[in-house]
Amino acid sequence: MGWGKARLQHPGLWGPVLAVLLGACQAHPILDSSPLFQFGSQVRRRYLYTDDAQDTEAHLEIRADGTVAGAARRSPESLLELKALKPGVIQVLGVKTSRFLCQRPDGTLYGSLHFDPAACSFRELLLKDGYNVYQSEALARPLRLPPYSSPSSDPARRGPARFLPLPGPPPEPPQPPGRLAPEPPDVGSSDPLSMVWPSRGRSPSYTS
């Protein structure tokens, strides 16, 4: 009775109440479901493609000896994992070499087996044309890929500074524990596909 009177006397009060109830029942999108969302903790596998005014095309590589260079074609060394450390700041890891992309105070790039937050954290900025700019969070220096004619130890040469993150292959699903990979068929066996299970016992009908 009281609720009915309140609903009739104060119809405007039900708008906020219904909004709260409906908001609690709404389904929210999965975090990082959009590739444009840069600030979650999701690991993104990417190739960092870049070019410059001389129409030089390259993919950033982190090599096994720790050097960072550009390669015209994609390679295992150019497949990278980009992981957010906090909103707008990421770390870059070479999938094959397990080296982190880092920057020295003079601007040169190198790959390190150990993560140093001061040297290996980069701010990720999205440009209007779809390219990204990466800037050292501690040094405020842009990440620049050295030109082909200049080694990564030469900071005087200015290479391209904008990168286009191209999607890479997804990680392979982990194998369930305790399960071995199937063995190749024995072509010399009478049962190469192992379709006949071995007998666990003998029938009494066959005993002498």
C-alpha positions in Angstrom: 0.0 0.0 0.0 2.8 2.4 1.0 4.8 1.6 -2.1 1.8 2.1 -4.4 1.1 5.5 -2.9 4.8 6.5 -3.2 4.9 5.4 -6.8 1.8 7.5 -7.6 2.8 10.5 -5.6 6.5 10.7 -6.6 6.7 9.2 -10.2 10.0 11.1 -10.8 11.8 9.1 -8.1 11.6 5.9 -10.1 13.8 7.0 -12.9 17.1 7.0 -10.9 16.1 3.8 -9.1 15.5 1.9 -12.4 18.7 3.3 -13.8 20.7 1.9 -10.9 18.9 -1.5 -11.2 19.4 -1.8 -14.9 23.0 -0.7 -14.7 23.8 -3.5 -12.2 22.4 -6.0 -14.7 24.2 -4.7 -17.8 26.8 -6.9 -19.5 30.2 -5.3 -19.8 32.6 -5.9 -22.7 35.7 -8.0 -22.2 38.7 -5.9 -21.4 41.1 -5.4 -24.3 38.5 -6.8 -26.7 39.3 -3.9 -29.1 42.8 -3.8 -30.7 42.7 0.0 -30.2 42.6 -0.4 -26.4 46.3 0.0 -25.5 46.2 0.1 -21.7 45.2 -3.3 -20.5 47.4 -6.1 -19.2 46.8 -8.2 -22.3 49.9 -9.4 -24.1 49.8 -8.5 -27.8 52.0 -10.2 -30.4 53.1 -7.7 -33.0 55.6 -7.0 -35.7 56.8 -3.3 -35.5 56.9 -2.2 -39.1 58.4 1.2 -39.9 59.5 3.3 -42.8 61.1 6.7 -43.4 61.3 9.5 -46.0 63.6 7.4 -48.2 60.9 4.7 -48.5 63.0 2.2 -46.4 60.8 -0.5 -45.1 61.9 -2.5 -42.1 60.7 -4.6 -39.2 62.3 -4.2 -35.8 64.4 -7.2 -34.8 65.8 -8.1 -31.3 68.7 -10.5 -32.1 70.3 -13.1 -30.0 73.5 -11.1 -29.4 71.5 -8.1 -28.0 71.6 -5.9 -31.1 68.5 -4.2 -32.4 68.2 -3.7 -36.2 65.7 -3.6 -39.0 65.0 -6.3 -41.5 63.1 -6.0 -44.8 61.1 -9.2 -44.2 59.4 -10.6 -41.1 61.5 -13.1 -39.2 61.3 -15.0 -35.9 63.5 -12.3 -34.3 61.0 -9.6 -35.3 58.0 -11.2 -33.6 57.5 -9.2 -30.4 55.3 -9.3 -27.3 53.9 -5.9 -26.2 52.6 -6.0 -22.6 51.1 -3.0 -20.7 52.9 -2.1 -17.4 50.4 0.6 -16.6 48.1 2.9 -18.7 50.0 4.0 -21.7 53.3 2.4 -20.8 54.5 -1.0 -22.2 57.4 -3.4 -22.3 58.6 -5.0 -25.5 59.9 -8.6 -25.5 61.5 -10.6 -28.3 59.6 -13.9 -28.5 62.5 -15.9 -30.0 65.4 -14.3 -28.1 63.6 -13.6 -24.8 65.3 -10.2 -24.7 63.6 -7.0 -23.7 63.8 -3.9 -25.9 65.8 -1.2 -24.0 67.3 2.2 -24.6 70.5 3.7 -23.4 70.7 7.4 -22.3 72.3 8.3 -25.7 69.3 6.8 -27.5 70.8 3.6 -28.8 68.6 0.4 -28.6 69.7 -3.0 -27.3 68.1 -6.2 -26.2 68.5 -7.2 -22.5 67.9 -10.6 -20.9 66.8 -8.7 -17.7 64.0 -6.2 -17.4 65.1 -2.7 -16.2 62.1 -0.5 -15.7 64.2 2.7 -16.2 65.6 1.5 -19.6 63.0 -0.9 -20.9 59.7 0.9 -20.3 58.2 2.8 -23.2 55.2 5.1 -23.5 53.0 4.2 -26.4 51.3 7.1 -28.4 48.8 6.5 -31.1 49.0 8.8 -34.2 46.1 9.8 -36.4 47.4 7.8 -39.4 47.4 4.5 -37.4 51.1 4.5 -36.7 52.5 4.5 -33.1 55.3 6.5 -31.5 57.2 4.9 -28.6 59.0 7.1 -26.1 61.3 6.1 -23.3 59.3 6.8 -20.1 62.5 7.6 -18.1 64.5 9.5 -20.7 61.6 11.0 -22.8 63.5 10.0 -25.9 61.7 8.6 -29.0 62.5 5.0 -30.0 64.3 5.2 -33.3 65.3 2.2 -35.4 68.9 2.7 -36.8 69.2 2.8 -40.6 70.6 -0.2 -42.5 73.8 1.6 -43.1 74.3 2.5 -39.4 74.9 0.1 -36.5 72.7 0.3 -33.4 75.8 1.7 -31.5 75.8 4.9 -33.6 73.3 7.3 -32.0 74.2 10.2 -34.3 72.2 8.7 -37.2 68.5 9.3 -37.0 66.3 6.5 -38.2 62.5 6.2 -38.4 60.6 6.8 -35.2 57.1 5.8 -36.1 55.9 2.2 -36.1 52.9 0.3 -37.3 52.1 -2.7 -35.1 51.1 -5.5 -37.4 49.4 -8.5 -35.8 51.5 -11.6 -35.3 50.6 -15.3 -34.9 48.9 -16.1 -31.6 50.8 -18.1 -29.0 50.6 -21.9 -29.3 48.2 -23.5 -26.8 50.0 -25.3 -24.0 50.1 -29.1 -24.1 48.0 -30.7 -21.3 50.3 -32.1 -18.6 51.0 -35.8 -18.6 50.1 -36.3 -22.3 52.8 -37.2 -24.7 52.9 -36.4 -28.4 51.6 -39.2 -30.6 54.3 -41.4 -32.0 54.6 -42.0 -35.8 53.0 -45.1 -37.1 55.1 -48.3 -37.4 54.8 -49.1 -41.1 56.5 -52.5 -40.5 53.9 -53.6 -38.1 50.8 -55.6 -38.9 48.8 -53.0 -37.0 50.5 -49.6 -37.9 47.7 -47.5 -36.7 47.4 -49.3 -33.3 43.8 -50.1 -33.9 44.0 -53.5 -32.2 44.4 -53.2 -28.5 46.8 -55.6 -26.8 45.1 -58.4 -25.0 45.1 -58.0 -21.3 44.3 -61.6 -20.7 43.5 -64.9 -22.4 40.1 -66.3 -22.8 39.5 -69.7 -21.0 38.2 -71.0 -24.4 41.7 -70.9 -25.8 43.5 -72.5 -22.9 44.5 -76.1 -23.4 
